[in-house]
Every structure is written in C-alpha cells, then in structure tokens.
Amino acid sequence: MSEELLVQHCSPTLAGLKTANLFRCEYETEEELRDFLRMTNNRLSPKGIRAMPLRYGSGMALVYVFRPGHLEEDLTCDEARKLLEENGYFHYCDNLCDSPCGGLGRCLARLAMRLNEGNDFPHEIGIFLGYPPEDVRGFMDKKPCKCVGTWKVYGDEKSAREKFARFKKCSEIYCRLHMEGRPVEKLAVAQL
C-alpha cells in the first residue's frame, strides 16, 4: 500500500472538489492495512478527511476516503434520503438527527454491510461518492445515460462534464506534485 495510490485515486477529495473516492489496494497483513489507515487518518483528519476500509479480505481492501462534513450534507438531500430509505438505510432516531440512518457512522456501517453481502456494488454507493442523486436514480432505474465520466450522467450533463474536467485536471496536478515530493498532507485542502 502506498501514499501514491491515495493521491492517484483520491485527488479530487483531497482538493475538496469531491465528497469521496474509493480505491482497491493490496496489503500483506491486516496489521499493515490498519497501520496505513491509521497513518493516513493522522495526517489527513486535521484537513477534514478520513479513510476507512469498506471491504477487505484475501489481501485486497476497498478503501473509502471521504470528507465527513460533505458526506453529511449529501446524505441529508431529500432525493438522497429517499434513495437510502429505499435501500434499508433509514432509521428513525427520535427526530434527533437529520441523517437518514441515525448518524454517519451507521450509514457507513450499512454501506459496508451491503458491500459485503455480495460481489456487486450496491447502486446507492454513488450517493456516498458525491454523485448527484438524479444520476444515481437514473442508473438504478436503468435509464439511457447522456454521457459517462467519473459516473454515468442522467441529469445535468453540462455540469457533470465540467466536474469531470476539474477532477481530471486536479488528478494530473496532484500526481505531478506528489511525484515532485509534495506529501499528501500538503496536497490536502482543509475543509471550511
């Protein structure tokens, strides 16, 4: 596992342009995986970024890198809440919170459970990656898409293409800067 993988796959999240990214990585031992995640969180949590495994086993991990503040905002959108409710995430927490499943931790635990239930990715994962809910819904309903980039677009194509271009440019710049010696915590932008 390496910092290079983190920069290569998560630059838009590090830059604050995207809620989250997800990537696969190999590891030798679970201790190595825990050490990598602990080190990553120690370096990035001051910037409002967290990393956690959503699925791991047999030397392969699916690592989720996210901005909790952005994710909480994404999960409270009406259409996102509806999609999550339809997929078993909703929890009535005595009206004490706005999260659809009783808190961010519970939502992420439910997502990890759904990922571990089978070989397929649960379609609602797009909500957790910051994709527009209308695009997640379009994918789930198997509608014809308008274009494909970081995700399949069913709604605002112009906005999505602009985001895809920003994500690509960000990744190119961050990978170059990292290769030139800039550490990941210096690349990460603090959450406002």
C-alpha positions as CSV (number, residue, x, y, z in Angstrom):
1,M,0.0,0.0,0.0
2,S,1.3,3.4,-0.8
3,E,0.6,7.1,-0.5
4,E,1.0,7.2,-4.3
5,L,-2.3,5.1,-4.6
6,L,-4.0,7.6,-2.3
7,V,-3.0,10.6,-4.5
8,Q,-3.7,8.8,-7.7
9,H,-7.2,7.7,-6.8
10,C,-8.3,10.4,-4.4
11,S,-7.0,13.8,-5.6
12,P,-10.5,15.4,-6.1
13,T,-11.4,14.5,-2.5
14,L,-8.0,15.7,-1.2
15,A,-8.6,19.0,-3.0
16,G,-12.1,19.4,-1.7
17,L,-13.8,19.1,-5.1
18,K,-15.5,15.8,-4.3
19,T,-17.1,14.2,-1.3
20,A,-15.3,10.9,-1.6
21,N,-13.3,8.4,-3.6
22,L,-12.9,4.7,-3.4
23,F,-10.0,2.5,-4.5
24,R,-8.7,-1.0,-4.2
25,C,-5.3,-1.8,-2.8
26,E,-3.3,-4.9,-1.9
27,Y,-2.0,-5.5,1.6
28,E,0.2,-8.2,3.1
29,T,-1.4,-8.3,6.6
30,E,-4.4,-6.8,8.3
31,E,-1.9,-5.1,10.6
32,E,-0.3,-3.4,7.6
33,L,-3.7,-2.2,6.4
34,R,-4.6,-0.8,9.9
35,D,-1.2,0.9,10.1
36,F,-1.7,2.5,6.7
37,L,-5.1,3.7,7.6
38,R,-4.1,5.0,11.0
39,M,-1.1,6.9,9.4
40,T,-3.4,8.3,6.7
41,N,-6.0,9.4,9.2
42,N,-3.4,11.0,11.5
43,R,-2.1,13.0,8.6
44,L,-5.4,13.9,6.9
45,S,-8.0,14.3,9.7
46,P,-6.8,17.8,10.5
47,K,-7.9,18.7,7.0
48,G,-11.3,17.1,7.5
49,I,-10.6,13.9,5.6
50,R,-11.0,10.3,6.8
51,A,-10.0,6.9,5.3
52,M,-11.6,3.6,6.2
53,P,-11.9,0.1,4.7
54,L,-15.3,-0.8,3.5
55,R,-14.4,-4.3,2.5
56,Y,-11.2,-6.3,2.9
57,G,-10.0,-9.9,2.9
58,S,-7.6,-12.1,1.0
59,G,-5.0,-9.4,0.7
60,M,-7.3,-6.9,-1.0
61,A,-9.0,-3.9,0.5
62,L,-11.6,-1.4,-0.7
63,V,-10.6,1.9,0.9
64,Y,-13.0,4.8,1.2
65,V,-11.5,8.3,1.5
66,F,-14.1,10.9,2.4
67,R,-14.9,14.3,3.8
68,P,-17.4,13.7,6.7
69,G,-18.8,17.2,6.5
70,H,-19.5,16.9,2.8
71,L,-21.0,13.5,3.2
72,E,-23.3,14.5,5.9
73,E,-24.6,17.3,3.7
74,D,-25.0,14.9,0.8
75,L,-26.9,12.4,2.9
76,T,-29.5,15.0,4.0
77,C,-30.6,15.9,0.5
78,D,-34.2,14.9,0.0
79,E,-33.6,12.7,-3.0
80,A,-30.5,11.0,-1.4
81,R,-32.5,10.3,1.7
82,K,-35.3,8.7,-0.4
83,L,-32.8,6.5,-2.2
84,L,-31.2,5.4,1.0
85,E,-34.5,4.8,2.7
86,E,-35.5,2.5,-0.3
87,N,-32.3,0.5,0.3
88,G,-32.7,0.0,4.0
89,Y,-30.7,2.8,5.4
90,F,-33.4,4.8,7.1
91,H,-33.5,4.9,10.9
92,Y,-35.9,6.9,13.0
93,C,-33.6,8.3,15.6
94,D,-36.3,10.1,17.6
95,N,-36.0,13.1,15.3
96,L,-32.7,14.0,16.9
97,C,-30.7,14.0,13.8
98,D,-31.0,14.6,10.1
99,S,-29.0,11.6,8.9
100,P,-31.2,9.0,7.1
101,C,-29.7,6.2,9.1
102,G,-29.3,7.6,12.6
103,G,-25.8,9.0,12.1
104,L,-22.9,9.0,9.6
105,G,-21.3,6.0,11.3
106,R,-24.4,3.9,11.0
107,C,-24.8,4.9,7.3
108,L,-21.2,3.8,6.6
109,A,-21.7,0.6,8.6
110,R,-24.8,-0.1,6.5
111,L,-22.9,0.6,3.2
112,A,-20.0,-1.7,4.3
113,M,-22.6,-4.4,5.2
114,R,-24.2,-4.0,1.7
115,L,-20.8,-4.2,0.0
116,N,-20.0,-7.4,1.9
117,E,-23.4,-9.1,1.1
118,G,-22.4,-9.9,-2.5
119,N,-20.0,-9.4,-5.3
120,D,-21.9,-6.5,-6.9
121,F,-21.6,-2.9,-5.7
122,P,-24.8,-1.6,-4.2
123,H,-26.0,1.1,-6.6
124,E,-26.6,3.6,-3.8
125,I,-22.9,3.8,-3.3
126,G,-23.0,6.8,-5.7
127,I,-24.6,8.9,-3.0
128,F,-21.6,8.1,-0.8
129,L,-19.2,9.2,-3.6
130,G,-20.9,12.5,-4.0
131,Y,-22.7,11.7,-7.3
132,P,-25.9,13.7,-8.0
133,P,-28.9,11.7,-6.7
134,E,-30.7,12.1,-10.0
135,D,-27.8,10.3,-11.7
136,V,-27.8,7.6,-9.1
137,R,-31.5,7.2,-9.6
138,G,-31.1,7.1,-13.4
139,F,-28.5,4.3,-13.0
140,M,-30.7,2.3,-10.7
141,D,-33.7,2.7,-13.0
142,K,-31.6,1.6,-16.0
143,K,-32.4,4.7,-18.0
144,P,-30.3,5.7,-21.0
145,C,-27.5,7.9,-19.9
146,K,-26.4,11.2,-21.5
147,C,-22.7,10.7,-21.0
148,V,-20.1,8.8,-19.0
149,G,-17.2,10.2,-17.0
150,T,-16.5,9.6,-13.3
151,W,-20.1,8.3,-13.2
152,K,-22.9,7.8,-15.7
153,V,-24.9,11.0,-16.1
154,Y,-28.7,11.1,-16.4
155,G,-29.3,14.7,-15.3
156,D,-27.3,17.8,-15.8
157,E,-24.8,16.8,-18.5
158,K,-23.1,20.2,-18.7
159,S,-22.4,20.4,-15.0
160,A,-21.2,16.8,-14.9
161,R,-18.7,17.3,-17.8
162,E,-17.3,20.4,-16.1
163,K,-16.8,18.4,-12.9
164,F,-15.2,15.6,-14.8
165,A,-12.7,18.0,-16.4
166,R,-11.9,19.6,-13.0
167,F,-11.4,16.1,-11.4
168,K,-9.1,15.1,-14.3
169,K,-7.0,18.3,-14.1
170,C,-6.8,18.1,-10.3
171,S,-5.6,14.5,-10.5
172,E,-2.9,15.4,-13.1
173,I,-1.7,18.3,-11.0
174,Y,-1.7,16.4,-7.7
175,C,0.1,13.3,-9.1
176,R,2.8,15.6,-10.6
177,L,3.2,17.5,-7.3
178,H,3.4,14.3,-5.4
179,M,6.0,12.8,-7.8
180,E,8.0,16.0,-7.2
181,G,8.0,15.3,-3.4
182,R,4.9,17.1,-2.0
183,P,3.5,14.9,0.8
184,V,-0.2,14.1,0.9
185,E,-1.0,16.3,3.9
186,K,0.4,19.3,2.0
187,L,-1.8,18.4,-1.0
188,A,-5.0,18.1,1.1
189,V,-7.1,21.2,1.4
190,A,-8.6,22.0,4.8
191,Q,-12.4,21.7,4.9
192,L,-14.0,25.1,5.6
